[in-house]
Amino acid sequence: MLAGVIARAGDASELLLRAGIDAALLDDADPAQTPPRVPVDRYAALYNLINAELDDEGFGLFSTPLRVGSFELLCRGVLGAPSLAEVLDRLARYLRVLLPDVAMSLTVVGDEAWLSLRECRPLGAGRVFAFEWLLRLLHGLACWLVARSVPLDTVSFPYAAPAHVADYALIYTARSRFVEDGAPGDVLVASFAANLLDLPVRRDEAALAAFLVGAPGRLTTLYRRDREMVQRVRDRLRAALPKSLTLAQVAQSLHLSPRTLHRRLEDEGSSFQAIKDALRRDQAISRLAKTRDPLAQVAADLGYADASAFYRAFVGWTGEAPTHYRKRLRGNSPAR
């Protein structure tokens, strides 16, 4: 996201500071490791700051800038559409005019709808972010317009899996695919149930006025895959820590059968174990970054029977030992 800023100014520290993000977190980042995390509201703030600073809602990543106000015009252009199918058709035409670097298309194959984003011009250093930002923008706006989540069944990304690949199950779908061997492709394809194309647009001008406050950055906080049922399960698990609840126990608290809960989570591209692992990971990273609590205490508070099990899990999440991870953070940031 910062690639366009850095290309123009050579430094992004001032914007990070204004967004409340410690610039030291990005110093000497090892691409093979998951970097320290920042709160999503700070990420959204940085998103909007970059747009304003560059007068470009495309972050300076495309050959043609999307001047500030482009997102609002896009929203107004699709607001009167009768259905999701028409929304996506209008979005494709909008991009054809204002963003020639990427072509969007929609194809229906049997009971599946395929939304494709094709790279028409080389996207450069911000290529991965450009693809993922555009998918999140289009998908998030579509979900907001129909007032419900539109689950993505699969997403095929035209590049190799990044170090933070585990996060894709939360943001897109657990069935995210990447280029395993050979040269990267030039088309991202996201599939979803074709019958969802008939969903009616439920938003009006009054709703749009409220929606545009904090937009487009606030789209990063909406319609993630860890919302709705996934979020409800995550909330139950968090509230129960250090006790570790079973699927049956959580289902009972939600007045669902275990089978129904399993199916609902699967429909949202997740699973009970994936939610539990993600919650523990995020809680562990936060504790290591913000406290000096002993590792044994962190492990116990997260429901691990012993520190060694926590150690193995943390290495699996981040690629490094929790002690090394904490030391690296302390080395990059002043003690508080």
N, C-alpha and C positions, 0 to 999 in steps of 0.2 A: 504493500500500500504506500510505502514511503519512497518507492523507486523514482517516481516522477519528481517529487520534492528534492531528493538528493541530486538528481540529474540537473536540476535548475540551480539549486542553491549550494549544493555540496554538503549540506548539513541539515539535519532535521531536529536538532536538540531543542530549539526554541519552541517548535510546535508540540513536541512531546511534553515539555515543561508546562505549556499552557493547557494541555489535555490532562495533566496530573499523572503523567507516566514517567518513571525514572529512566532517563536515556541510557544509564549504565546497564540496564537489563539487556540492551541490544549489543553491547560491546563484546567483541571477540566471541560472538555466538558460534557454536559448533553446529554445522548443518546436520550432523548425524545424531544430535541430541535434541530432545524437546526443550525449547527455551522456557524461561520463567514466564508465567502467565500474568495477564493484566485483567482487571474487571471489565466486563462487557460494556458497562456504561462509559468507562474511560475510552475504550476502543471506539464507541459511537461518537464520543466528543472529538476524538482525533480525526475520525472520518469527516465530520462536518467542518473542522478547522482547515483541513487540507483542501476541501472543496472551495472554501471561502478564500484561502490564501492564493490558490492558483486560478480562481474563477473558472474552475473546471471540475464538474461532478464526475469526471472520468479519471481523476487523480493525475493527469498529465501522462497517462499511459497509452493514449491512442493518437493517431496522426491528426485527428480533428478533435478539438476540445468540446466537451459538453458544458456550455456556459451555465453558471448558476441560474437556476430556474427551469432547467431542462426537465428535471424530475417532476416538478409541479405540472408543467405542460403535458408531460406523458400521462400523469394521473388524470388530468382533466380530459385528455383525449380518449381515455378508455372508460371513464366513469359511466357514460351512458350506454355502454355495450349491454346487450341482453343476456349474454352467457359467457362462460369462461372461454369457450371456443372463439367467440368474437373478440374477447380481450386479447387472446394470444395472437390472433390474426392482425389486430391493430398494432400490437407491440412489434411484430415482425416488420410491418410497414414503417413504423416510427424509426426503428434501428436502420432500416435501409436508407433512410434520408439523413439521419444525424450521426450514425456510427458505421461508416462503410468498412471499418476494419474487421467487423464481425457480422456474419449473416445468420439470422435466426429463421428457422423453419419448423413447421409442425406437420407430422405425418401420423396417420392412424393406420395401424397394422393389427387387424383382428380386434381383440379387446384391449389393446395397448395403444397409448398415444406416445409418440416420440418427439420430444422437444430437442432440436439440434442447434448448436452454436458452432458455426464454421469460421475458422481463422482465415480471413481473406487477405490480410497483410500481416507480416511478421510483427508480433506483439512485444518482442524484446525482453528486457530484464524482468518486467512485471507480468510476464505471460501467465504464470500460474494464478496469481492473484486476479488478473483481468478476467480470466475464464470464470473463476469461482465467484468473484464479485458480481459479474453479470448474471450468473445463474441465481445467486441469492437475491439480487434485485428483482428479477423477473418473477421468480417463484414467490418471494415474499409479498410483492404487490398483488399477484394473482390470488394468493391466500387471503389477503386483506379484503380484496374486492368481493370475494364470495363468502367472507366471514366464517371461514373454517380452514383447517389445514388440508392441503392437497398432498397426500403422502407420495413421495417418489419411490417407486419400486426398485429401480436401479439407476445408477449414474456411471457412465463410462467416461473417465477423464483422459485426455490425450497426452499424458505424461506419466513418468514413473511415480510410484507411491512416495510421498514425503515422510519425514521422520514422525510427524504428528498424525499419521494415518488413522490412529484409533479414534480421533475426534470426528472423522467423517461419518461415523455411525450416528453421532449426536446431531450433526448439522445437516446432513443430507440423507443418507440411508446406510444401513449395515451392509447393503449389497453395492458398495462403491467399488469400481474396478479401475485398474490402472494399466499402463503399458508396462509389460514385464520384460520384454526383450526387444531389441531393435530401436529404430528411430521413433521419436514421438509422432503422434498423429496430428491432425489439424481440426478434428471435430469432437466436441463434447456432446454426448447424448444422454438425456434424462428421460426415463420412461415412467408413466403413471397410468392408472386405469382410465380407459377411454370414456367410460360413462360419466366421469367427472367433468368432461367438457360441456355437459348439459347444465351444470350448476348455474343458477342465476346470479347476477351481480346484485348485491344487497346493500351497497353503500350509496349515500347521497351526498349532496354538496355540504351539508352540515357536518357529516362524518368526515369528509375530506378535509375540511378546515381544521378539525382537531388533529387529524392524522398528520398533516403537514407540519405541525409544531415539532421541531426536532428532527424532521426528515431532511434528507434521506438516511442519515446515520441511524435513526431509531429502528430502521428495518432490520438491523443486526440483532435487535433484541426480540424480534417477533418471529413466530413460526419456525423456530428451531425444532429439530427432531426430538429434543429433550423437553418439549412442552406437552400440554394436554395429559394424556394418560401416563406418559413417561415421567412427566414432571410430578404428577400426583404420587407415583410410586417412589420417586426420588425423595419427595418430601417426607413420606412415611418412613423410609429407611434412615434419613438424616435425623428425624425426631427420635428414633429408637436407639441411636448410637449411645453407648458401645454395644448394645445388644444387637445381634445379627438376626433379622427376621427372615423367615422362609417365604417362598412365593405364596403358599397357602395362607399364611398369617396376614400378609399384605392384602391378598384377595379378599379375605374375610373383612378386613377393616374398610375395604372399598365396596363391600356388599356385592362382590362378584364371585363367581366360581373360579378356581385356579385355571381351568381350561379357557374360560372367557378372557381372563386377564392375560394369559399367554397369547391368545389370538389378537387382542387389542394392541399389545406391545409389538407383536410381529407386524401388524398392519402399519404401525408407525416406524417400522424399520429398526426395531431394537429388541432387547430381550431383558429378562429380569437380571441375569448375571451381568450383562453389559452395563446396566444402570448401576448395579451395586459396585462394580469395578470402577466405573467412572466417578461415582461419588467418593469412594475411598481415595482414588487418585487425586481428585481436586482438593479434598480435605487435607490429605497428606502434604501436598505441595504448598497449600496455604499455611499450614502449621510450621513447616520447615522454613518458609520464607519470613513469617511474621513473629515467630516465637523462638525461644531457646529451650523449649521443652525437651527432655531426654527422649531419644528414639523409642525406648521401651514404653514410655508413657503415651507417645503418639500412637504406637501400634495397639496398645490396650484400648485407647479411646476410640479407635476405628474398628474394634471388634476382632482383632487378630489374637489368636491364642498365644502366640509367642513372637518375639522380635524377629526371629529368623524368617518366619513366613511373610512378615511385612517387608523385610529386606528384599526377599526374592520378588515380591510383587512390585516394589518400587523400581527395581532394576528393569523389570519387564516393561514398566510404563515409560521410563525416561532414558534407559540405557546406561544409567550410572547409579552408584550406591547413594543412599540418602545422606550419608555423612559427607561425601564428596559434593553432592548437589548443594547442601547447606553451606559448605565452605566456599563454593564458587559464588553463591549469592552474597555471602558476607564480604567476599573479596571485591565484588562489583558495587556494593552499596554501603554507605556509612552505617554504623551501628545505631540503632534507635533505642 
